[in-house]
């Protein structure tokens, strides 16, 4: 490879508006008159005086940002995993434990235990959220439940400290 024999790939930028001999003189490739020939024009979805399409169409649906990273598991599912010996009764059930056993996908950061189904085994559960029925069923079977990072409920009689409001 010789540098003096290479094919040139970088062409110089076209200089518009430099006279009729340049090939891009007078109107500089913008055509004649009108709004689009002027500078500073951005009319992407403008349809004249008509209502634009994006405003004519109805708004549909709602995407909640809450609860995206929460894995939900029912007591019936836990019972099945116990029968299949994928979960041991002496182990503490946490989100990390369920991810290690490949029961829950890695994308989840928190765990919520729901009360559908029954549980017969004595379990130790460490979870971020739990339904009242699930907690009652686990404790009835002789197990224990630990709820992590339980947020304080703000009631009208409780006052929020000033330092928490302003950051």
DSSP file (Angstrom, degrees, kcal/mol; ACC not computed):
  #  RESIDUE AA STRUCTURE BP1 BP2  ACC     N-H-->O    O-->H-N    N-H-->O    O-->H-N    TCO  KAPPA ALPHA  PHI   PSI    X-CA   Y-CA   Z-CA
    1    1 A X              0   0    0      0, 0.0     2,-0.5     0, 0.0     3,-0.0   0.000 360.0 360.0 360.0 126.1    0.0    0.0    0.0
    2    2 A X    >   -     0   0    0      1,-0.1     3,-1.5     0, 0.0     4,-0.5  -0.953 360.0-142.4-116.0 132.6    1.4    3.3   -1.1
    3    3 A X  G >  S+     0   0    0     -2,-0.5     3,-0.6     1,-0.3    -1,-0.1   0.793 100.3  56.4 -63.6 -29.7   -0.1    6.5    0.3
    4    4 A X  G 3  S+     0   0    0      1,-0.2    -1,-0.3    -3,-0.0     0, 0.0   0.575 106.7  49.9 -82.7  -6.2    0.3    8.4   -3.0
    5    5 A X  G <  S+     0   0    0     -3,-1.5    -1,-0.2     2,-0.1    -2,-0.2   0.410  81.9 118.9-108.2   1.0   -1.8    5.8   -4.9
    6    6 A X  S <  S-     0   0    0     -3,-0.6     2,-0.4    -4,-0.5    -3,-0.0  -0.334  70.1-112.0 -68.3 148.4   -4.8    5.6   -2.6
    7    7 A X        -     0   0    0      1,-0.1     2,-0.4     2,-0.0    -1,-0.1  -0.668  34.5-117.2 -79.7 132.2   -8.2    6.6   -3.9
    8    8 A X        +     0   0    0     -2,-0.4    -1,-0.1     1,-0.2     3,-0.0  -0.567  37.6 172.2 -75.5 126.7   -9.4    9.8   -2.3
    9    9 A X        +     0   0    0     -2,-0.4     2,-0.9     1,-0.1    -1,-0.2   0.627  55.3  80.1-108.7 -19.8  -12.6    9.2   -0.2
   10   10 A X        -     0   0    0      0, 0.0     2,-0.3     0, 0.0    -1,-0.1  -0.793  62.6-167.7 -97.2 107.3  -13.1   12.5    1.6
   11   11 A X        -     0   0    0     -2,-0.9     3,-0.1     1,-0.1    -2,-0.0  -0.683  29.0-103.4 -90.8 146.0  -14.7   15.0   -0.7
   12   12 A X        -     0   0    0     -2,-0.3    -1,-0.1     1,-0.1     2,-0.1  -0.296  43.5 -92.5 -68.6 154.4  -14.7   18.7    0.3
   13   13 A X        -     0   0    0      1,-0.1     2,-0.3     2,-0.0    -1,-0.1  -0.387  43.1-107.8 -66.8 138.7  -18.0   20.2    1.6
   14   14 A X        -     0   0    0     -2,-0.1     2,-0.9    -3,-0.1    -1,-0.1  -0.540  27.3-143.5 -70.2 125.0  -20.2   21.9   -1.0
   15   15 A X        -     0   0    0     -2,-0.3     3,-0.4     7,-0.1     9,-0.2  -0.812  21.4-157.4 -93.8 107.7  -20.0   25.7   -0.5
   16   16 A X        +     0   0    0     -2,-0.9     9,-0.2     1,-0.2    10,-0.1  -0.483  64.2  28.6 -87.6 154.8  -23.5   27.0   -1.3
   17   17 A X  S    S+     0   0    0      7,-3.5     8,-0.2    -2,-0.2    -1,-0.2   0.860  75.6 126.8  72.0  37.4  -24.4   30.5   -2.4
   18   18 A X  S    S-     0   0    0      1,-0.4     3,-0.2    -3,-0.4     7,-0.2  -0.119  76.8 -72.2-118.7  35.9  -21.1   31.3   -4.1
   19   19 A X    >   -     0   0    0      5,-0.2     3,-1.1     1,-0.1    -1,-0.4  -0.111  56.2 -71.1  98.1 164.8  -22.3   32.5   -7.5
   20   20 A X  G >  S+     0   0    0      1,-0.3     3,-0.7     2,-0.2     5,-0.2   0.744 123.4  62.0 -70.1 -23.1  -23.8   30.8  -10.6
   21   21 A X  G 3  S+     0   0    0      1,-0.2    -1,-0.3    -3,-0.2    -2,-0.1   0.691  91.0  67.8 -74.8 -17.7  -20.5   29.1  -11.6
   22   22 A X  G <  S-     0   0    0     -3,-1.1    -1,-0.2    -4,-0.1    -2,-0.2   0.690 102.2-125.0 -78.0 -17.4  -20.3   27.1   -8.4
   23   23 A X  S <  S+     0   0    0     -3,-0.7    -3,-0.1    -4,-0.3    -2,-0.1   0.236 102.1  62.7  90.9 -15.7  -23.4   24.9   -9.3
   24   24 A X  S    S+     0   0    0     -5,-0.4    -7,-3.5    -9,-0.2    -6,-0.3  -0.290  77.8 125.6-133.8  48.3  -25.1   25.8   -6.0
   25   25 A X    >   +     0   0    0     -8,-0.2     3,-1.6    -5,-0.2     2,-1.1  -0.270  57.7  17.4 -96.6-173.3  -25.5   29.5   -6.4
   26   26 A X  T 3  S+     0   0    0      1,-0.3    -6,-0.0     2,-0.1    -2,-0.0  -0.309 136.7  19.9  53.0 -87.6  -28.5   31.9   -6.2
   27   27 A X  T >  S-     0   0    0     -2,-1.1     3,-1.6     5,-0.0    -1,-0.3   0.492  96.2-133.4 -92.0  -1.5  -31.0   29.7   -4.3
   28   28 A X  T <   -     0   0    0     -3,-1.6    -2,-0.1     1,-0.3    -3,-0.1   0.809  66.9 -56.5  57.3  35.8  -28.4   27.3   -2.9
   29   29 A X  T 3  S+     0   0    0     -4,-0.5    -1,-0.3     2,-0.1     3,-0.1   0.604 115.0 111.2  78.2  10.7  -30.3   24.2   -3.8
   30   30 A X  S <  S-     0   0    0     -3,-1.6     2,-0.2     1,-0.4    -2,-0.1   0.399  74.5-128.9 -98.2   3.1  -33.4   25.3   -1.9
   31   31 A X        -     0   0    0      6,-0.1     2,-0.4     5,-0.0    -1,-0.4  -0.547  48.5 -39.3  82.5-153.2  -35.7   25.9   -4.8
   32   32 A X  S    S-     0   0    0     -2,-0.2     5,-0.1    -3,-0.1    -5,-0.0  -0.946  87.6 -47.6-120.7 133.1  -37.6   29.2   -5.2
   33   33 A X  S    S+     0   0    0     -2,-0.4     4,-0.3     4,-0.1     3,-0.1   0.242  78.6 102.1  46.8-167.1  -39.3   31.2   -2.4
   34   34 A X  S >  S-     0   0    0      1,-0.1     3,-0.8     2,-0.1     4,-0.5   0.067  85.8 -68.0  81.4 168.8  -41.7   29.8    0.2
   35   35 A X  G >  S+     0   0    0      1,-0.2     3,-1.2     2,-0.2    -1,-0.1   0.864 127.1  56.5 -64.4 -39.0  -41.3   28.9    3.8
   36   36 A X  G 3  S+     0   0    0      1,-0.3    -1,-0.2    -3,-0.1    -2,-0.1   0.679  98.7  61.1 -71.9 -15.9  -38.9   26.0    3.3
   37   37 A X  G <  S+     0   0    0     -3,-0.8    -1,-0.3    -4,-0.3    -2,-0.2   0.655  92.5  83.5 -82.7 -14.0  -36.4   28.2    1.4
   38   38 A X  S <  S-     0   0    0     -3,-1.2     3,-0.5    -4,-0.5     2,-0.2  -0.458  85.7-108.6 -85.3 160.2  -35.9   30.4    4.5
   39   39 A X  S    S+     0   0    0      1,-0.2    -1,-0.1    -2,-0.1    -2,-0.1  -0.519  95.2  35.5 -84.6 157.4  -33.6   29.6    7.3
   40   40 A X  S    S+     0   0    0      1,-0.2     2,-0.5    -2,-0.2    -1,-0.2   0.777  79.0 144.6  76.1  27.9  -34.8   28.5   10.8
   41   41 A X        +     0   0    0     -3,-0.5     2,-0.4    -5,-0.1    -1,-0.2  -0.874  19.1 168.7-104.8 127.5  -37.8   26.5    9.5
   42   42 A X        +     0   0    0     -2,-0.5     2,-0.4     0, 0.0    -6,-0.0  -0.827   9.4 155.5-135.8  97.5  -38.8   23.3   11.3
   43   43 A X        +     0   0    0     -2,-0.4    -2,-0.0     1,-0.2    -7,-0.0  -0.674  11.4 147.1-123.2  76.7  -42.2   22.0   10.1
   44   44 A X  S    S+     0   0    0     -2,-0.4    -1,-0.2     1,-0.2     0, 0.0   0.950  82.2  10.6 -78.9 -50.5  -42.1   18.3   10.9
   45   45 A X  S    S+     0   0    0      7,-0.0     2,-0.4     8,-0.0     8,-0.2   0.108  91.1 131.7-117.6  22.5  -45.8   17.6   11.7
   46   46 A X        -     0   0    0      1,-0.1     3,-0.1     6,-0.1     5,-0.1  -0.620  29.6-178.9 -79.0 129.0  -47.3   20.9   10.7
   47   47 A X    >   -     0   0    0      1,-0.5     3,-1.3     3,-0.4     2,-0.2  -0.207  46.5-103.1-120.2  41.4  -50.4   20.3    8.5
   48   48 A X  T 3  S-     0   0    0      1,-0.2    -1,-0.5     4,-0.0     4,-0.1  -0.539  84.5 -26.8  73.1-139.6  -51.5   23.9    7.7
   49   49 A X  T 3  S+     0   0    0     -2,-0.2    -1,-0.2    -3,-0.1     2,-0.1   0.524 113.3 107.9 -86.0  -4.3  -54.5   25.0    9.7
   50   50 A X  S <  S-     0   0    0     -3,-1.3    -3,-0.4     1,-0.1     2,-0.3  -0.364  85.4 -97.1 -72.0 150.9  -55.7   21.5   10.1
   51   51 A X        -     0   0    0      1,-0.1    -1,-0.1    -5,-0.1     5,-0.1  -0.553  49.7-111.7 -67.2 125.0  -55.5   19.7   13.4
   52   52 A X    >>  -     0   0    0     -2,-0.3     4,-1.4     1,-0.1     3,-1.1  -0.173  19.7-116.0 -61.8 153.7  -52.3   17.5   13.3
   53   53 A X  H 3> S+     0   0    0      1,-0.3     4,-1.8     2,-0.2     3,-0.4   0.883 113.2  57.4 -58.8 -42.8  -52.7   13.8   13.2
   54   54 A X  H 34 S+     0   0    0      1,-0.2    -1,-0.3     2,-0.2    -2,-0.1   0.731 110.8  44.7 -65.7 -20.0  -50.9   13.2   16.6
   55   55 A X  H <4 S+     0   0    0     -3,-1.1    -1,-0.2     1,-0.1    -2,-0.2   0.675 108.7  56.6 -93.3 -20.3  -53.5   15.5   18.2
   56   56 A X  H  < S+     0   0    0     -4,-1.4    -2,-0.2    -3,-0.4    -3,-0.1   0.810  91.5  84.1 -77.4 -30.2  -56.5   13.9   16.4
   57   57 A X  S  < S-     0   0    0     -4,-1.8     2,-0.1     1,-0.1     0, 0.0  -0.456  87.5-109.6 -75.5 145.1  -55.7   10.4   17.7
   58   58 A X        -     0   0    0     -2,-0.1     2,-0.4     1,-0.1    -1,-0.1  -0.376  27.2-112.1 -73.9 152.4  -57.0    9.5   21.2
   59   59 A X        -     0   0    0     -4,-0.1     2,-0.4    -2,-0.1    -1,-0.1  -0.698  41.1-167.7 -80.2 133.0  -54.7    9.0   24.1
   60   60 A X        -     0   0    0     -2,-0.4     0, 0.0     0, 0.0     0, 0.0  -0.975  32.1 -14.5-129.7 137.2  -54.6    5.4   25.2
   61   61 A X        -     0   0    0     -2,-0.4     2,-0.3     1,-0.1     0, 0.0   0.110  57.3-111.2  77.1 177.2  -53.3    3.5   28.2
   62   62 A X        -     0   0    0      2,-0.0     2,-0.7     0, 0.0    -1,-0.1  -0.962  12.3-149.8-153.7 131.7  -51.0    4.2   31.0
   63   63 A X        -     0   0    0     -2,-0.3     2,-0.3     2,-0.0    -2,-0.0  -0.921  16.9-148.9-110.0 113.0  -47.6    2.8   31.8
   64   64 A X        -     0   0    0     -2,-0.7    -2,-0.0     1,-0.1     0, 0.0  -0.595  10.0-161.0 -79.9 137.0  -46.8    2.7   35.4
   65   65 A X    >   +     0   0    0     -2,-0.3     3,-0.6     2,-0.1     2,-0.3   0.536  68.4  93.2 -90.2  -8.3  -43.2    3.1   36.5
   66   66 A X  T 3  S+     0   0    0      1,-0.2    -2,-0.1     2,-0.1     0, 0.0  -0.649  86.3  16.1 -86.9 139.4  -43.9    1.5   39.8
   67   67 A X  T >  S+     0   0    0     -2,-0.3     3,-0.6     1,-0.0    -1,-0.2   0.695  77.9 126.6  81.4  20.2  -43.4   -2.2   40.3
   68   68 A X  T <  S+     0   0    0     -3,-0.6    -2,-0.1     1,-0.2    -1,-0.0   0.843  77.3  41.7 -77.8 -33.3  -41.2   -3.0   37.3
   69   69 A X  T 3  S+     0   0    0     39,-0.1    40,-2.3     2,-0.1    41,-2.1   0.041  89.7 108.9-104.8  26.7  -38.4   -4.6   39.3
   70   70 A X  E <   -a  110   0A   0     -3,-0.6     2,-0.4    39,-0.2    41,-0.2  -0.912  56.4-149.6-109.4 121.0  -40.6   -6.6   41.7
   71   71 A X  E     -a  111   0A   0     39,-3.1    41,-2.9    -2,-0.6     2,-0.4  -0.732  13.4-152.6 -85.3 133.6  -40.8  -10.4   41.3
   72   72 A X  E     +a  112   0A   0     -2,-0.4     2,-0.4    39,-0.2    41,-0.2  -0.915  16.4 176.4-110.9 133.3  -44.1  -11.8   42.5
   73   73 A X  E     -a  113   0A   0     39,-2.3    41,-2.7    -2,-0.4     2,-0.2  -1.000  18.2-141.1-137.9 135.9  -44.4  -15.4   43.8
   74   74 A X  E  >  -a  114   0A   0     -2,-0.4     4,-1.8    39,-0.2    41,-0.2  -0.539  23.9-119.2 -91.6 158.5  -47.5  -17.2   45.2
   75   75 A X  H  > S+     0   0    0     39,-1.2     4,-2.4    41,-0.5    42,-0.2   0.837 115.6  60.0 -64.1 -32.5  -47.6  -19.6   48.1
   76   76 A X  H  > S+     0   0    0     40,-2.3     4,-1.9     2,-0.2    -1,-0.2   0.895 105.1  48.5 -61.5 -39.6  -48.9  -22.3   45.7
   77   77 A X  H  > S+     0   0    0     39,-0.3     4,-2.4     2,-0.2    -2,-0.2   0.908 110.2  50.8 -66.2 -42.4  -45.7  -21.9   43.6
   78   78 A X  H  X S+     0   0    0     -4,-1.8     4,-2.0     1,-0.2    -2,-0.2   0.905 108.9  52.3 -61.5 -41.5  -43.5  -22.1   46.7
   79   79 A X  H  X S+     0   0    0     -4,-2.4     4,-2.1     2,-0.2    -1,-0.2   0.892 109.2  49.6 -61.8 -41.0  -45.3  -25.3   47.7
   80   80 A X  H  X S+     0   0    0     -4,-1.9     4,-2.3     2,-0.2    -2,-0.2   0.911 110.3  50.1 -64.4 -42.6  -44.7  -26.8   44.3
   81   81 A X  H  <>S+     0   0    0     -4,-2.4     5,-2.6     1,-0.2     6,-1.3   0.845 109.7  51.7 -65.7 -32.9  -41.0  -25.9   44.5
   82   82 A X  H ><5S+     0   0    0     -4,-2.0     3,-0.9     3,-0.2    -1,-0.2   0.910 110.4  47.9 -67.8 -42.1  -40.8  -27.6   47.9
   83   83 A X  H 3<5S+     0   0    0     -4,-2.1    -2,-0.2     1,-0.2    -1,-0.2   0.883 112.9  48.2 -64.9 -38.6  -42.4  -30.8   46.6
   84   84 A X  T 3<5S-     0   0    0     -4,-2.3    -1,-0.2    -5,-0.1    -2,-0.2   0.447 112.7-123.0 -81.6   0.3  -40.0  -30.8   43.6
   85   85 A X  T < 5S+     0   0    0     -3,-0.9    -3,-0.2    -4,-0.2    -2,-0.1   0.779  77.8 123.5  62.1  31.0  -37.1  -30.2   46.1
   86   86 A X  S   <S+     0   0    0     -5,-2.6     2,-0.4     1,-0.2    -4,-0.2   0.713  76.6  40.5 -85.9 -23.8  -35.9  -27.1   44.3
   87   87 A X  S    S-     0   0    0     -6,-1.3     2,-0.3    -9,-0.1    -2,-0.2  -0.970  80.6-142.6-121.9 139.4  -36.3  -25.2   47.6
   88   88 A X    >   -     0   0    0     -2,-0.4     3,-0.7     1,-0.1    -6,-0.1  -0.805  13.0-134.9-100.9 145.1  -35.4  -26.6   51.0
   89   89 A X  T 3  S+     0   0    0     -2,-0.3    35,-0.3     1,-0.2    -1,-0.1   0.803 103.8  55.7 -68.4 -29.0  -37.5  -25.9   54.1
   90   90 A X  T 3  S+     0   0    0     33,-0.1    -1,-0.2     2,-0.1     2,-0.2   0.677  91.7  89.9 -79.6 -15.4  -34.4  -25.1   56.3
   91   91 A X  S <  S-     0   0    0     -3,-0.7    33,-0.6     1,-0.1     2,-0.5  -0.488  83.5-115.2 -80.6 151.2  -33.2  -22.4   53.9
   92   92 A X  E     -c  124   0B   0     -2,-0.2     2,-0.7    31,-0.1    33,-0.2  -0.759  28.0-132.8 -86.6 125.3  -34.2  -18.7   54.2
   93   93 A X  E     +c  125   0B   0     31,-3.1    33,-3.0    -2,-0.5     2,-0.3  -0.701  43.5 148.2 -86.1 113.7  -36.3  -17.6   51.1
   94   94 A X     >  -     0   0    0     -2,-0.7     4,-2.1    31,-0.2     5,-0.2  -0.798  61.7-100.3-131.4 174.3  -35.0  -14.3   49.8
   95   95 A X  H  > S+     0   0    0     31,-0.3     4,-2.0    -2,-0.3     5,-0.2   0.887 124.0  51.5 -65.0 -37.9  -34.8  -12.8   46.3
   96   96 A X  H  > S+     0   0    0      2,-0.2     4,-2.4     1,-0.2    -1,-0.2   0.901 109.0  50.5 -65.4 -41.0  -31.1  -13.7   46.1
   97   97 A X  H  > S+     0   0    0      1,-0.2     4,-1.8     2,-0.2    -2,-0.2   0.910 111.2  48.1 -62.5 -43.8  -31.9  -17.3   47.0
   98   98 A X  H  <>S+     0   0    0     -4,-2.1     5,-2.8     2,-0.2     6,-1.3   0.839 111.6  50.0 -68.4 -33.3  -34.6  -17.5   44.4
   99   99 A X  H ><5S+     0   0    0     -4,-2.0     3,-1.2     3,-0.2    -2,-0.2   0.905 109.8  50.9 -69.2 -41.4  -32.3  -16.0   41.7
  100  100 A X  H 3<5S+     0   0    0     -4,-2.4    -2,-0.2     1,-0.3    -1,-0.2   0.858 110.6  48.5 -63.3 -35.5  -29.5  -18.5   42.6
  101  101 A X  T 3<5S-     0   0    0     -4,-1.8    -1,-0.3    -5,-0.2    -2,-0.2   0.438 114.2-121.7 -83.3   0.6  -31.9  -21.4   42.3
  102  102 A X  T < 5S+     0   0    0     -3,-1.2    -3,-0.2     2,-0.2    -2,-0.1   0.827  80.6 119.5  60.7  36.5  -33.0  -19.9   38.9
  103  103 A X  S   <S+     0   0    0     -5,-2.8     2,-0.4     1,-0.2    -4,-0.2   0.768  75.0  38.5 -91.9 -35.4  -36.7  -19.6   40.0
  104  104 A X  S    S-     0   0    0     -6,-1.3    -1,-0.2    -9,-0.2    -2,-0.2  -0.917  93.5-110.0-117.5 142.1  -36.7  -15.9   39.5
  105  105 A X    >   -     0   0    0     -2,-0.4     3,-1.2     1,-0.1    -6,-0.1  -0.287  26.4-116.3 -69.4 157.9  -35.0  -14.0   36.6
  106  106 A X  T 3  S+     0   0    0      1,-0.2    -1,-0.1    -7,-0.1    -7,-0.1   0.664 103.8  75.4 -68.6 -19.2  -32.0  -11.8   37.4
  107  107 A X  T 3  S+     0   0    0      2,-0.0     2,-0.3   -37,-0.0    -1,-0.2   0.679  78.0  90.6 -72.2 -15.8  -33.7   -8.6   36.3
  108  108 A X    <   +     0   0    0     -3,-1.2   -38,-0.2     1,-0.1   -39,-0.1  -0.589  46.5 179.1 -85.6 142.3  -35.8   -8.4   39.5
  109  109 A X        +     0   0    0    -40,-2.3     2,-0.3    -2,-0.3   -39,-0.2   0.623  65.9  41.1-112.1 -21.4  -34.4   -6.6   42.6
  110  110 A X  E     -a   70   0A   0    -41,-2.1   -39,-3.1   -15,-0.1     2,-0.4  -0.860  68.2-138.6-129.4 162.8  -37.3   -7.0   45.0
  111  111 A X  E     -a   71   0A   0     -2,-0.3    18,-2.0   -41,-0.2    17,-1.2  -0.964   9.7-170.1-126.3 137.4  -39.7   -9.8   46.0
  112  112 A X  E     -ab  72 129A   0    -41,-2.9   -39,-2.3    -2,-0.4     2,-0.5  -0.995  12.0-152.5-125.8 126.4  -43.4   -9.9   46.8
  113  113 A X  E     -ab  73 130A   0     16,-1.9    18,-2.2    -2,-0.4     2,-0.3  -0.863  13.7-160.6-100.0 126.6  -45.0  -13.0   48.3
  114  114 A X  E     -a   74   0A   0    -41,-2.7   -39,-1.2    -2,-0.5    -2,-0.0  -0.725  19.9-126.5-108.7 158.0  -48.7  -13.4   47.4
  115  115 A X        +     0   0    0     -2,-0.3     2,-0.3   -41,-0.2   -41,-0.1   0.223  59.6 127.9 -94.7  13.9  -51.3  -15.5   49.3
  116  116 A X        +     0   0    0      2,-0.0   -40,-2.3   -41,-0.0   -41,-0.5  -0.569  69.8  10.7 -72.1 128.0  -52.8  -17.7   46.5
  117  117 A X  S    S-     0   0    0     -2,-0.3     2,-0.3   -42,-0.2   -42,-0.2  -0.302  89.4 -81.5  96.6 175.9  -52.6  -21.3   47.6
  118  118 A X        -     0   0    0    -43,-0.1     2,-0.4    -2,-0.1   -39,-0.2  -0.824  26.7-148.2-119.1 158.7  -51.7  -23.0   50.9
  119  119 A X        +     0   0    0     -2,-0.3   -43,-0.1    18,-0.1     4,-0.0  -0.990  15.4 175.9-127.9 135.5  -48.4  -23.8   52.6
  120  120 A X        +     0   0    0     -2,-0.4     2,-0.1     2,-0.1    -1,-0.1   0.620  57.8  83.1-110.5 -20.1  -47.9  -26.8   54.9
  121  121 A X  S    S-     0   0    0      1,-0.1     2,-0.6    21,-0.0    22,-0.2  -0.469  83.7-110.0 -88.8 157.2  -44.2  -26.5   55.6
  122  122 A X        -     0   0    0     -2,-0.1     2,-0.3    20,-0.1    20,-0.1  -0.780  48.3-178.0 -85.7 119.9  -42.4  -24.3   58.1
  123  123 A X        -     0   0    0     -2,-0.6    21,-2.6    15,-0.3     2,-0.5  -0.861  31.6-144.5-124.4 153.5  -40.6  -21.5   56.2
  124  124 A X  E     -cd  92 144B   0    -33,-0.6   -31,-3.1   -35,-0.3     2,-0.5  -0.979  28.7-173.8-111.7 117.7  -38.3  -18.6   56.9
  125  125 A X  E     -cd  93 145B   0     19,-2.6    21,-2.8    -2,-0.5     2,-0.5  -0.953  16.7-173.8-120.4 128.0  -39.2  -15.8   54.4
  126  126 A X  E     + d   0 146B   0    -33,-3.0     2,-0.3    -2,-0.5   -31,-0.3  -0.972  28.6 156.3-116.7 112.8  -37.3  -12.5   54.0
  127  127 A X  E     - d   0 147B   0     19,-2.5    21,-2.9    -2,-0.5   -15,-0.1  -0.895  50.7-134.4-138.6 162.3  -39.1  -10.3   51.5
  128  128 A X  S    S+     0   0    0    -17,-1.2     2,-0.3    -2,-0.3   -16,-0.2   0.844  95.3  13.4 -83.3 -37.2  -39.6   -6.7   50.5
  129  129 A X  E     +b  112   0A   0    -18,-2.0   -16,-1.9    21,-0.1     2,-0.3  -0.981  65.0 177.2-138.8 149.1  -43.4   -7.0   50.3
  130  130 A X  E     -b  113   0A   0     -2,-0.3   -16,-0.2   -18,-0.2     2,-0.1  -0.983  27.6-120.6-151.7 142.0  -46.0   -9.5   51.4
  131  131 A X     >  -     0   0    0    -18,-2.2     4,-2.2    -2,-0.3     5,-0.2  -0.447  28.5-117.1 -78.8 158.0  -49.8   -9.7   51.3
  132  132 A X  H  > S+     0   0    0      1,-0.2     4,-2.3     2,-0.2     5,-0.2   0.894 114.8  50.7 -62.0 -41.0  -51.7  -10.1   54.6
  133  133 A X  H  > S+     0   0    0      2,-0.2     4,-2.3     1,-0.2    -1,-0.2   0.890 110.1  49.6 -66.4 -38.9  -53.1  -13.5   53.6
  134  134 A X  H  > S+     0   0    0      2,-0.2     4,-2.4   -21,-0.2     5,-0.2   0.918 111.6  48.7 -65.5 -42.9  -49.6  -14.8   52.7
  135  135 A X  H  X S+     0   0    0     -4,-2.2     4,-2.3     1,-0.2     5,-0.2   0.917 112.2  48.9 -62.9 -43.2  -48.2  -13.6   56.0
  136  136 A X  H  X S+     0   0    0     -4,-2.3     4,-2.0     1,-0.2    -1,-0.2   0.909 112.0  48.3 -63.7 -42.4  -51.1  -15.2   57.9
  137  137 A X  H  X S+     0   0    0     -4,-2.3     4,-1.6     2,-0.2    -2,-0.2   0.891 112.4  47.9 -67.0 -40.2  -50.7  -18.5   56.1
  138  138 A X  H  <>S+     0   0    0     -4,-2.4     5,-2.5     1,-0.2   -15,-0.3   0.925 114.5  45.6 -67.0 -44.0  -46.9  -18.7   56.6
  139  139 A X  H ><5S+     0   0    0     -4,-2.3     3,-0.8     1,-0.2    -2,-0.2   0.828 109.5  55.8 -69.1 -31.0  -47.2  -17.9   60.4
  140  140 A X  H 3<5S+     0   0    0     -4,-2.0    -1,-0.2     1,-0.2    -2,-0.2   0.857 104.8  53.0 -66.7 -35.8  -50.1  -20.4   60.8
  141  141 A X  T 3<5S-     0   0    0     -4,-1.6    -1,-0.2    -5,-0.1    -2,-0.2   0.517 127.9-100.9 -77.2  -4.6  -47.8  -23.1   59.4
  142  142 A X  T < 5S+     0   0    0     -3,-0.8    -3,-0.2    -4,-0.3    -2,-0.1   0.531  81.1 127.8  99.0   7.7  -45.2  -22.2   62.0
  143  143 A X      < -     0   0    0     -5,-2.5     2,-0.3   -22,-0.2    -1,-0.2  -0.239  51.8-123.4 -88.9-179.4  -42.9  -20.2   59.8
  144  144 A X  E     -d  124   0B   0    -21,-2.6   -19,-2.6    -2,-0.1     2,-0.4  -0.953  13.3-155.5-129.0 148.3  -41.5  -16.7   60.2
  145  145 A X  E     -d  125   0B   0     -2,-0.3     2,-0.5   -21,-0.2   -19,-0.2  -0.986   5.3-171.4-126.3 129.9  -41.7  -13.6   58.0
  146  146 A X  E     -d  126   0B   0    -21,-2.8   -19,-2.5    -2,-0.4     2,-0.6  -0.987  11.5-154.2-119.6 122.8  -39.3  -10.7   57.9
  147  147 A X  E     -d  127   0B   0     -2,-0.5     3,-0.5   -21,-0.2   -19,-0.2  -0.870  14.9-144.0 -99.4 121.4  -40.3   -7.6   55.8
  148  148 A X  S    S-     0   0    0    -21,-2.9    -2,-0.0    -2,-0.6   -22,-0.0  -0.553  71.1  -1.6 -84.5 146.5  -37.2   -5.6   54.6
  149  149 A X  S    S-     0   0    0     -2,-0.2     2,-0.5     1,-0.2    -1,-0.2   0.849  77.1-167.8  46.4  49.7  -37.2   -1.8   54.3
  150  150 A X        -     0   0    0     -3,-0.5    -1,-0.2     1,-0.1     2,-0.1  -0.560  17.4-130.3 -70.5 120.2  -40.8   -1.4   55.4
  151  151 A X        -     0   0    0     -2,-0.5     2,-0.3     1,-0.1    -1,-0.1  -0.423  20.2-109.8 -73.5 146.8  -41.7    2.2   54.7
  152  152 A X        -     0   0    0     -2,-0.1     2,-0.4     1,-0.1    -1,-0.1  -0.570  30.7-125.5 -72.7 133.4  -43.3    4.3   57.4
  153  153 A X        -     0   0    0     -2,-0.3     2,-0.7     1,-0.0    -1,-0.1  -0.682  18.9-138.4 -80.7 131.0  -47.0    5.1   56.6
  154  154 A X        -     0   0    0     -2,-0.4     2,-0.3     3,-0.0     5,-0.0  -0.813  25.4-177.4 -93.4 117.6  -47.7    8.8   56.7
  155  155 A X    >   -     0   0    0     -2,-0.7     3,-1.0     1,-0.1     0, 0.0  -0.724  40.8-105.9-109.0 162.2  -50.9    9.5   58.4
  156  156 A X  T 3  S+     0   0    0     -2,-0.3    -1,-0.1     1,-0.3    -2,-0.0   0.815 120.6  52.3 -59.0 -29.9  -52.6   12.9   58.9
  157  157 A X  T 3  S+     0   0    0      2,-0.1     2,-0.4     0, 0.0    -1,-0.3   0.737  95.2  82.6 -80.2 -20.3  -51.6   13.0   62.6
  158  158 A X  S <  S-     0   0    0     -3,-1.0     2,-0.4    -5,-0.0    -4,-0.0  -0.684  74.1-145.0 -82.7 134.4  -47.9   12.3   61.8
  159  159 A X        -     0   0    0     -2,-0.4     2,-0.4    -5,-0.0    -2,-0.1  -0.829  10.7-128.5-100.8 137.9  -45.9   15.3   60.8
  160  160 A X        -     0   0    0     -2,-0.4     5,-0.1     1,-0.1    -6,-0.0  -0.701  31.1-113.5 -82.4 129.5  -43.2   15.0   58.2
  161  161 A X    >>  -     0   0    0     -2,-0.4     3,-1.0     1,-0.1     4,-1.0  -0.305  20.4-122.3 -61.4 147.9  -39.9   16.6   59.5
  162  162 A X  H 3> S+     0   0    0      1,-0.3     4,-1.9     2,-0.2     3,-0.4   0.840 109.7  60.0 -61.3 -35.2  -38.8   19.7   57.6
  163  163 A X  H 3> S+     0   0    0      1,-0.2     4,-0.7     2,-0.2    -1,-0.3   0.765 103.1  52.6 -67.9 -23.2  -35.4   18.1   56.6
  164  164 A X  H <4 S+     0   0    0     -3,-1.0    -1,-0.2     3,-0.2    -2,-0.2   0.771 108.7  50.3 -80.5 -26.8  -37.3   15.3   54.7
  165  165 A X  H  < S+     0   0    0     -4,-1.0    -2,-0.2    -3,-0.4    -1,-0.1   0.938 116.1  38.7 -75.3 -46.8  -39.4   17.7   52.7
  166  166 A X  H  <        0   0    0     -4,-1.9    -1,-0.2     1,-0.1    -2,-0.2   0.605 360.0 360.0 -82.6 -12.0  -36.5   19.9   51.5
  167  167 A X     <        0   0    0     -4,-0.7    -3,-0.2    -5,-0.2    -4,-0.1   0.448 360.0 360.0  96.9 360.0  -34.1   17.1   50.9
